[in-house]
Amino acid sequence: MRILAIDYGQKKVGVALATSQLAEPYKVIRFTSSKTLVKELGKIIEEEQIEKLIIGVSEGKIGEESKRFGEKLKIQFKLPLSFQDETLTTQEAQKLSFEAGIKRKKRKKLEDAFSAALILQAYLDSK
């Protein structure tokens, strides 16, 4: 199954992909409107033949916003949707990329994609 995970943020989202039991960072999408973001995600969903969406959710206001965004995508693309706790994934992504020796500039650029990969891997590991 081809699964796309999204680490939702108000200005950028991290995206990760799994075609097996291993999640991989895909890209970071910076956006100014949700319409632009949905269009960009639609391209990825089509190109990668995505069969399921995973949305990382945290607590509080941004968690509720993430859930609403996920439901919007579910309706728009008619795909199954699951939510996965994303607590501390950004800090874990920073730590792991530092330990892997990835240069600071690249780490900062792909941080949200690494977080999305951790969200997706947690989902895969729970199944």
GILINKA-V500503 format. One record per helix or strand of 2 or more residues. SS is the DSSP state (a for helix, b for strand). FROM is the first residue (numbers start at 1). TO is the last residue. If there is no record, write none. Layout:
ss=SS from=FROM to=TO
ss=SS from=FROM to=TO
This chain:
ss=b from=3 to=7
ss=b from=12 to=18
ss=b from=23 to=30
ss=a from=34 to=47
ss=b from=52 to=57
ss=a from=60 to=77
ss=b from=80 to=85
ss=a from=89 to=99
ss=a from=104 to=126
